[in-house]
Amino acid sequence: MPNCVDVVLLAQYNETMNRRLYDAATKLSPEELRSDRKAFFGSLLGTMNHLIVGDTIWLSRFALHPSRFRALDSLRGLPVPTSLTQSYGDSLPQLQAHRTRLDKIITALAEELRPSDLDQVLTYQNSRGLRFQKRFGSLLLHLFNHQTHHRGQASTLLTQADVDIGVTDLLELIHEVEAPGGSSIEAVCHAAEG
């Protein structure tokens, strides 16, 4: 399960990749952005909109966490999307405004977490009214995995339109560290085995 450092890293990755996605999308015309490309949510804009919908739904559920995170205060009392395709706008600038706001909330939430928050059980209802109780740390992993899944679809749509989003690997944001005593991790592991 993730620890608080992992969640901060995933929030940074999320924000960085979303910024790259939107920067790359500016290279397409409004018509190209709206064009049905036979993706799960149709167009590139449809896919980007779905990411906003998904994050809004999950962050609204996270606002029910017993720790009552301050980062989620702005979402409390707001209407929750009732459809996975509910529109947050039909232009890139409209979607980008929502995306930027959500990414700031996600980053603030990650920085606010304490280890005990991750082990809490969150009770929530899905859009069909079914009730669930799941470990909060695992639900955070789902939030980031959902982002990565649909951003992958969006980056494929951009590639098919001859637009390069750049490197999308999480590895790019993981800081290099040196093992104790300056030796490599492999050497430390082999020494422990021997």
Summary of the structure (lengths in Angstrom):
residues: 194
radius of gyration: 18.9
end to end distance: 28.9
largest distance: 62.6
contacts: 547
relative contact order: 0.19
helix: 61%
strand: 6%
